[in-house]
Amino acid sequence: SLGRKSTSILDVKIEPRIRPAGKPVLVPDLLVRTKEQVYILDVQIVSDAGIRRDLESVQDVKLNKYDKAEYKGEALKMLGVNTKTPVSVHAFSVTWRGCTLRHSLDIAEELGF
């Protein structure tokens, strides 16, 4: 399989509305459940014209938005999995010109996209 370390996907929710009690609703692009863990994935396409931040800084803003215990816990409930299941938060960030971060490509490859 061309060296892919693809993970078997058991469930996918598209644009789920995650709302822990008393918190604002967040809508990531995908919730993905594998045998080992749950992934919260959000995609962003950004302009690289005139930005005074690097793509990694832009991605960090997206990651910090979702990387909170309340949202991770709610994601686990939505998927009906054990609350001890690891949850990882990822952004797939790409510029209009197609530049992306290595991390974004790695997570896409890991999930077999």
C-alpha positions as CSV (number, residue, x, y, z in Angstrom):
1,S,0.0,0.0,0.0
2,L,2.8,2.4,-0.9
3,G,4.1,2.6,2.7
4,R,0.9,4.2,4.0
5,K,0.3,3.8,7.7
6,S,-3.5,4.1,7.1
7,T,-5.8,3.6,10.1
8,S,-9.1,1.7,9.9
9,I,-11.9,4.2,10.2
10,L,-15.0,3.0,12.1
11,D,-17.2,6.1,12.1
12,V,-17.2,9.6,10.6
13,K,-19.5,12.5,11.5
14,I,-19.5,15.4,9.0
15,E,-19.8,18.9,10.5
16,P,-21.1,17.8,13.9
17,R,-22.4,20.4,16.2
18,I,-20.3,20.0,19.4
19,R,-21.8,21.9,22.3
20,P,-20.8,21.2,25.9
21,A,-23.1,22.5,28.6
22,G,-22.7,26.3,28.9
23,K,-20.2,26.6,26.0
24,P,-20.6,27.9,22.5
25,V,-21.3,25.5,19.6
26,L,-18.2,24.5,17.6
27,V,-18.6,22.8,14.2
28,P,-15.4,21.0,13.1
29,D,-15.4,19.5,9.6
30,L,-15.0,15.9,10.7
31,L,-15.1,13.7,13.8
32,V,-13.3,10.5,12.9
33,R,-13.3,7.4,15.1
34,T,-10.8,4.6,14.7
35,K,-10.3,1.6,16.9
36,E,-7.6,3.4,18.9
37,Q,-8.8,7.0,19.1
38,V,-11.0,9.9,18.0
39,Y,-9.8,12.7,15.8
40,I,-11.4,16.2,15.6
41,L,-10.4,17.6,12.2
42,D,-11.0,21.0,10.9
43,V,-9.9,22.2,7.4
44,Q,-8.9,25.7,6.6
45,I,-7.9,27.3,3.3
46,V,-6.1,30.6,3.9
47,S,-4.7,33.4,1.9
48,D,-0.9,33.7,2.0
49,A,-1.0,37.2,0.4
50,G,-0.1,39.9,2.9
51,I,-0.3,37.6,5.9
52,R,2.3,38.5,8.5
53,R,2.0,35.1,10.2
54,D,3.3,31.8,9.1
55,L,0.9,29.0,8.3
56,E,1.8,27.2,11.5
57,S,0.6,30.2,13.6
58,V,-2.6,30.3,11.7
59,Q,-3.1,26.6,12.3
60,D,-2.4,27.0,16.0
61,V,-5.4,29.4,16.4
62,K,-7.6,26.6,14.9
63,L,-6.1,23.9,17.1
64,N,-6.5,26.0,20.3
65,K,-10.2,26.5,19.5
66,Y,-11.0,22.8,19.7
67,D,-8.3,21.5,22.0
68,K,-10.4,21.7,25.2
69,A,-11.4,18.9,27.5
70,E,-15.1,19.9,27.3
71,Y,-15.2,19.6,23.5
72,K,-13.2,16.4,23.5
73,G,-15.6,14.9,26.0
74,E,-18.6,15.9,24.0
75,A,-17.1,14.4,20.9
76,L,-16.7,11.1,22.7
77,K,-20.3,11.2,23.8
78,M,-21.5,11.9,20.2
79,L,-19.6,8.9,18.9
80,G,-20.8,6.7,21.9
81,V,-17.3,5.6,22.8
82,N,-15.5,5.1,26.2
83,T,-14.6,8.4,27.9
84,K,-11.0,7.2,28.3
85,T,-10.6,7.0,24.5
86,P,-7.8,9.4,23.4
87,V,-9.0,12.4,21.4
88,S,-6.6,14.3,19.2
89,V,-7.3,17.6,17.5
90,H,-5.9,18.4,14.0
91,A,-6.2,21.1,11.5
92,F,-5.7,20.5,7.8
93,S,-4.3,23.9,6.7
94,V,-3.5,24.8,3.2
95,T,-2.9,28.1,1.4
96,W,-4.7,29.2,-1.8
97,R,-1.5,28.2,-3.6
98,G,-1.5,24.7,-2.3
99,C,1.2,25.0,0.4
100,T,0.5,23.0,3.5
101,L,2.2,21.9,6.7
102,R,3.9,18.6,7.0
103,H,1.6,17.8,9.9
104,S,-1.5,18.3,7.8
105,L,-0.2,15.9,5.2
106,D,0.8,13.3,7.8
107,I,-2.6,13.2,9.4
108,A,-4.3,12.9,6.0
109,E,-2.0,10.0,5.1
110,E,-2.5,8.4,8.5
111,L,-6.3,8.4,8.0
112,G,-5.9,7.2,4.4
113,F,-7.2,10.4,2.7
